[in-house]
Amino acid sequence: ATWYAQYFTWLKNLLKGNLGNSIRTGLPVLQEVVRVGINTLYLTIGSLLVTLLIAVPIAVFSARRGMTPTSFSMTVFTYVVSALPVFWLGYIVIYISIHRFGLFPLAFGSSAGPWNWFYFLLPVLVLGTSNGTISEVVRYLREEMKRVFDEEYIVTARAKGASVWKHSFKEGFLIPVTEIIAAKIPFILGGAVVVEQVFNWPGMGRMAWQAAQDRDYPLIMGITLVAAIIVRMGSLLQRVVHIVVNPRASKE
């Protein structure tokens, strides 16, 4: 059959919820992707939380205090951390934790005694700190909060002694955070491919790497489709938050 006939056959099966079978394992692609997709969700959501836990306090401090020596030092720190290659930091962390302290297993799910649960945190911390997102969150959130702090209604609230944070939370924090997260989801998924390979994490990124080497085209197409859905869901979530916070946006 011609390539376009094969494509339309795949598309027709897709509408029925059938993504085909893996060439390497012979199992349904949807079953394979769902099996490892949960692990990728753990990794990406956990890394996002790590990124926000580091970036948000720095951005808020910088927006409130201005460019002081402390805020400048913290901002430089975020840029240095964001510039670290994911694979390099991953191997450094593995070397220190395993060969120096013996705290982490060499493979996902292997026995490491009471320290086994730490293995789930290691790739999350690496991806959350070195995916290039921390510096972007700090820069974008700081600029948006500074802009909101200069708005007339915030100046009025400050003059009345009201809570500035309460009045600026939606426009100065919630909307910018959801916007930058939605924009960075593709980069986080790309970093997850490297992190999963380095740490032998059984997720979609590692499966996509193996599928590319095996030329398992049905599996590659299935993973690509699921990744695209995740990216679009992030954009949809950002839009929903924006409309909820600012109902006038739904009329634009």
Secondary structure, 3 states (H helix, E strand, C coil): CCHHHHHHHHHHHHHCCCCCECCCCCCEHHHHHHHHHHHHHHHHHHHHHHHHHHHHHHHHHHHHHCCCHHHHHHHHHHHHHHCCCHHHHHHHHHHHHHHHCCCCCCCCCCCCHHHCCHHHHHHHHHHHHHCCHHHHHHHHHHHHHHHHHCCHHHHHHHHCCCCHHHHHHHHHHHHHHHHHHHHHHHHHHHHHHHHHHHCCCCCHHHHHHHHHHHCCHHHHHHHHHHHHHHHHHHHHHHHHHHHHHCHHHHHC
